[in-house]
Amino acid sequence: MDISSFLSAIAASARTGAQRNELADVVRMRSDILSMSAQANAAVVSPQKPGRLTHSIRTALAARMARQSCAPMLASVYLEALETLAPPPALTALAHEEAVAEQDVFLAALTQYADLVTLRPKDATRADILSLRNDGLTDAEIVHLAELIAYVCYLARITLGMQAMAGTLSPAQTAEPEAVTGSESVGFTAEPLDWVPYLQPVRLEDATEEQRAAMKITPSNTKISDYVLTLAHDPESLAVRSPLFNAIMYGRDGLSRAGREMGALGCSLINHCLYCASVHARRFIQLTKRPELVEIIFAEGSEACLNDEYWQPIFDFSVKLTRSPGTFACSDVAFLRDHGLSDLEIFDLICAVGIFGWANRLMHTLGHSTLAP
């Protein structure tokens, strides 16, 4: 089953006729997002040029990460796909969250990094990238791995969100979310930041035709950023992620632009992506003229009290879906409905949170932010 059909089936499984009708409209109006999500799945899990990250390795890691993200329905899709590839026992064990033998240095390195970035992306540092290099991964392989991890974390949130909208989600039995600490919001700013990669970006003059074609999709009239040049190590993923991002953040109707920016901001806060938080804090302020809300969020972190009946539920929803997928429930969607959001608006918010779970896991883990001069 392809991912578009998988997500459509979740919508069709809604418990009541009214929910099925609402979700059918959502699927129709956001069919481009479902289609591009399926294209992205093909690009990261079964690319045309998989290299040492074989289709079997990628699929096994995807199943493992979906399980860790508390999305068992999604994990089952990858497990079924893995069976068709006749994997060795080590990959089947990996997919079921078992440990990897230390003597398999390559597979152990992939798994250790995937576990970290799936579960604790904010803790990933330059040292983890250096460790991957020391274990023999090339810069291109590291980007391929990062895209795979980030995409599955995105799709897990979309899956859970749609299940909650359909009224079919049972929260997983997981540990309580991390305790909020006073340092949670340290370093956040709405001031412009620069981004410095830990990897060597693709040199534009040396880029292949495939890489050049992928980078053209990214809007830039004057200069290709180091971020895009870094992601160009995996042109197949870059080519599909850019239009998917644009469809989610700039799509017509549904949730307001500012609502999507709040979803991005709440997600980036939890994942501690300073660069993404900076960019989308400024965009939120430009759209709403409410700088005081951003100031509260940056000062108080995930427990921020916004004293606003519209923005507080959206912020809280974004934080929970990002940080605590195992405790995410149908009641979280019902709460937004009670506050006047339509199912299309809720789906747009889920997608905004999901795509920034993807973006954060690239930008925060593959480089670091500095104050712009």
C-alpha positions in Angstrom: 0.0 0.0 0.0 1.4 3.4 -0.9 1.4 6.2 1.7 -1.4 8.2 0.0 -3.7 5.2 0.1 -2.7 4.5 3.7 -3.6 8.0 4.8 -6.8 8.0 2.8 -7.8 4.7 4.4 -7.4 6.2 7.9 -9.8 9.0 6.9 -12.3 6.4 5.6 -12.1 4.5 8.9 -13.7 7.4 10.9 -16.2 6.1 13.4 -19.1 8.3 12.5 -20.6 9.3 9.2 -20.2 13.0 9.9 -16.5 12.4 10.6 -16.1 10.4 7.4 -17.7 13.1 5.4 -15.5 15.8 7.0 -12.3 13.8 6.4 -13.3 12.9 2.9 -13.5 16.7 2.2 -10.1 17.2 3.8 -8.5 14.4 1.8 -10.0 15.9 -1.4 -8.9 19.4 -0.7 -5.4 18.3 0.5 -4.9 15.5 -2.0 -1.7 17.2 -3.2 -0.2 16.9 0.3 -1.1 13.2 0.5 0.3 12.6 -3.0 3.6 14.5 -2.3 4.0 12.7 1.0 3.9 9.4 -0.9 6.5 10.7 -3.3 8.7 11.7 -0.4 8.3 8.2 1.1 9.6 6.7 -2.2 12.5 9.2 -2.2 13.7 8.4 1.3 12.8 4.7 1.7 13.2 3.3 -1.8 15.3 5.9 -3.8 16.6 5.1 -7.2 20.2 5.3 -5.9 20.2 3.9 -2.4 23.9 3.2 -2.1 25.0 1.5 1.1 21.7 2.5 2.7 19.9 -0.2 0.9 16.1 -0.4 0.6 16.1 -3.1 3.2 18.1 -1.0 5.7 16.0 2.1 5.1 12.7 0.2 5.5 13.8 -1.5 8.7 14.9 1.8 10.1 11.6 3.3 9.1 9.7 0.6 10.9 11.8 1.1 14.0 11.3 4.9 14.0 7.6 4.6 13.4 7.4 2.3 16.5 9.5 4.7 18.5 7.2 7.5 17.4 4.2 5.6 18.8 2.6 5.1 15.4 2.1 1.3 15.2 -0.2 1.5 12.1 2.6 3.2 10.2 5.1 0.7 11.5 3.0 -2.1 10.2 3.1 -0.7 6.7 6.9 -0.6 6.8 7.1 -4.1 8.4 5.0 -5.5 5.6 7.2 -3.8 3.0 10.3 -5.2 4.7 9.0 -8.8 4.5 8.8 -8.5 0.7 12.5 -7.6 0.6 13.5 -10.9 2.4 15.8 -9.1 4.9 18.5 -10.8 7.0 17.5 -11.6 10.6 19.5 -8.6 11.8 17.3 -6.1 10.0 14.1 -7.8 11.1 15.4 -7.5 14.7 16.3 -3.8 14.1 12.9 -3.1 12.8 11.4 -4.4 16.1 13.6 -2.1 18.1 16.1 -4.7 19.2 19.7 -3.9 19.7 22.2 -4.1 16.8 25.4 -6.1 17.1 28.4 -3.8 17.8 30.6 -5.6 15.3 28.3 -4.4 12.5 29.8 -0.9 12.7 27.9 0.6 9.8 24.4 -0.6 10.9 25.1 0.2 14.5 26.1 3.8 13.6 22.9 4.2 11.5 20.7 2.9 14.3 22.3 4.9 17.1 21.9 8.1 15.2 18.4 7.3 14.1 17.3 6.5 17.7 18.8 9.8 18.9 17.3 12.1 16.3 13.9 10.3 16.4 13.5 10.5 20.2 15.7 13.4 21.3 16.5 15.7 18.3 17.3 18.6 20.6 20.2 16.6 22.0 21.9 16.0 18.7 25.2 17.9 18.3 28.2 18.3 15.9 29.8 15.4 17.8 27.2 13.0 16.6 28.0 14.0 13.0 31.7 13.5 13.6 30.9 10.1 15.1 29.1 9.1 11.9 32.1 10.2 9.8 34.5 8.3 12.1 32.3 5.2 11.5 32.9 5.6 7.8 29.8 7.5 6.5 30.3 10.0 3.8 28.6 13.4 3.9 26.1 12.3 1.3 25.2 9.2 3.3 24.7 11.3 6.4 22.2 13.6 4.6 20.4 10.5 3.2 20.1 9.2 6.7 18.9 12.5 8.1 16.2 12.8 5.4 15.0 9.3 6.2 14.8 10.0 9.9 13.1 13.4 9.5 10.6 12.1 7.0 9.4 9.2 9.1 9.0 11.5 12.1 6.9 13.8 9.9 4.7 10.9 8.6 4.2 9.5 12.1 2.7 12.8 13.3 0.5 13.0 10.2 -0.7 9.4 10.9 -1.4 10.0 14.5 -3.2 13.3 13.7 -5.4 11.7 11.1 -6.2 8.8 13.5 -7.2 11.3 16.1 -9.4 13.2 13.6 -11.0 9.9 12.7 -11.7 9.0 16.3 -9.7 5.8 16.1 -6.5 6.7 18.0 -5.7 4.9 21.2 -2.8 6.6 23.1 0.2 4.3 23.5 1.4 3.3 26.9 4.6 5.3 27.0 6.7 7.1 29.6 5.6 10.6 30.7 7.0 13.4 28.6 10.2 15.0 29.7 10.0 17.4 32.6 10.0 21.0 31.6 13.2 22.7 32.7 14.1 26.3 33.1 16.7 26.0 30.2 14.1 24.9 27.7 13.8 28.2 26.0 17.4 29.4 26.4 18.9 30.8 23.3 15.7 31.5 21.4 15.4 34.9 19.6 13.4 36.5 16.9 16.5 38.3 15.7 17.8 37.0 12.3 20.2 34.1 12.5 22.7 32.6 10.1 23.1 28.8 9.7 26.5 27.1 9.5 26.6 23.4 8.3 28.6 20.7 10.0 29.0 19.0 6.6 30.6 20.2 3.4 27.9 21.6 1.2 27.8 20.6 -2.5 29.8 23.1 -4.5 27.4 24.7 -7.0 30.0 24.5 -9.8 30.5 20.8 -9.2 26.8 19.9 -8.8 25.3 17.2 -11.0 22.4 17.9 -13.3 20.1 16.1 -10.8 21.3 18.3 -8.0 20.9 21.4 -10.0 17.4 20.4 -11.0 16.5 19.8 -7.3 17.9 23.1 -6.2 15.9 25.0 -8.8 12.7 24.1 -7.0 13.8 26.0 -3.9 12.9 29.7 -4.3 16.1 31.8 -4.5 16.8 34.5 -6.9 20.2 35.5 -5.9 22.1 32.8 -3.9 21.6 29.2 -3.1 21.9 28.9 0.7 24.4 26.6 2.4 21.4 24.7 3.8 20.0 23.9 0.4 23.5 23.1 -0.9 23.9 20.7 2.1 20.6 19.0 1.4 21.6 18.7 -2.3 23.7 15.7 -1.3 20.3 13.9 -1.5 18.7 15.5 -4.6 15.9 13.0 -4.8 14.6 14.0 -1.4 15.2 17.7 -1.8 13.2 17.7 -5.1 10.1 16.4 -3.4 10.4 18.0 0.0 10.5 21.6 -1.2 7.1 21.6 -3.0 5.6 19.6 -0.1 6.8 22.2 2.4 5.3 25.0 0.2 1.9 23.2 -0.1 1.7 22.8 3.7 2.8 26.2 4.7 1.3 28.3 1.9 -1.8 26.2 0.7 -5.0 28.0 0.0 -8.0 28.1 2.5 -7.9 26.2 5.7 -5.8 27.3 8.6 -4.5 30.9 8.4 -0.8 31.5 7.6 -0.3 32.8 11.1 -1.8 29.6 12.5 0.6 27.5 10.5 3.5 29.7 11.7 2.4 29.1 15.3 2.5 25.3 14.6 6.0 25.7 13.3 7.0 27.8 16.3 5.6 25.4 18.9 7.4 22.5 17.2 10.7 24.3 16.8 10.6 25.2 20.5 10.4 21.6 21.6 13.0 20.4 19.1 15.2 23.3 20.1 15.8 24.4 16.6 16.9 28.0 17.1 17.0 28.9 13.4 13.5 27.7 12.6 12.1 29.3 15.7 13.7 32.6 14.8 12.4 32.6 11.2 8.9 31.7 12.1 8.6 33.9 15.1 9.3 36.8 12.9 6.8 35.6 10.3 4.2 35.2 13.0 4.8 38.7 14.3 4.6 40.1 10.8 1.2 38.4 10.2 -0.4 39.1 13.6 1.3 42.1 15.0 1.5 40.2 18.3 5.2 40.2 19.4 4.1 39.8 23.0 3.0 36.2 22.3 6.4 35.3 21.0 8.0 37.0 23.9 6.0 34.9 26.3 6.7 31.7 24.5 10.5 32.3 24.4 10.4 33.3 28.1 8.2 30.5 29.5 8.8 27.6 27.1 6.3 24.9 26.4 4.2 25.8 29.5 3.7 29.4 28.2 0.4 31.0 29.3 -0.6 33.1 26.4 -4.0 34.3 27.8 -5.5 34.0 24.4 -8.5 31.7 23.7 -7.4 31.2 20.0 -3.7 31.0 20.1 -3.3 29.0 23.4 -5.0 25.8 22.0 -3.0 25.9 18.8 0.2 26.4 20.7 -0.5 23.6 23.2 -1.6 21.2 20.4 1.6 21.8 18.5 3.7 21.2 21.6 2.0 18.0 22.5 2.0 16.4 19.0 5.8 17.3 18.8 6.9 16.2 22.3 4.5 13.5 23.4 3.1 11.4 20.4 2.5 8.5 22.8 0.0 10.5 24.8 -1.6 12.3 21.8 -5.4 11.4 21.7 -8.7 12.0 20.0 -9.5 14.5 22.8 -6.7 16.8 21.6 -8.5 17.1 18.3 -11.9 17.5 20.0 -10.4 20.3 22.0 -9.6 22.3 18.9 -13.0 21.5 17.4 -14.6 22.9 20.6 -12.5 26.1 20.0 -14.0 26.6 16.6 -11.4 25.1 14.3 -12.7 23.1 11.3 -11.3 19.7 10.3 -9.4 21.3 7.4 -7.8 23.8 9.8 -6.9 21.1 12.2 -5.3 19.0 9.4 -3.3 22.0 8.2 -2.0 22.5 11.8 -1.1 18.8 12.0 0.8 19.1 8.7 2.6 22.3 9.8 3.8 20.6 13.0 4.8 17.5 11.1 6.8 19.3 8.4 8.7 21.2 11.0 9.4 18.0 12.9 11.1 17.2 9.5 12.7 20.6 9.1 14.0 20.8 12.6 15.6 17.4 12.4 17.6 18.6 9.4 18.5 22.1 10.3 19.2 21.5 14.0 21.2 18.3 13.5 23.2 19.1 10.3 24.4 22.6 11.4 24.2 25.3 14.0 22.9 28.9 14.2 24.8 32.1 14.8 23.6 35.7 15.1 23.6 37.3 11.7 26.1 40.2 11.3 
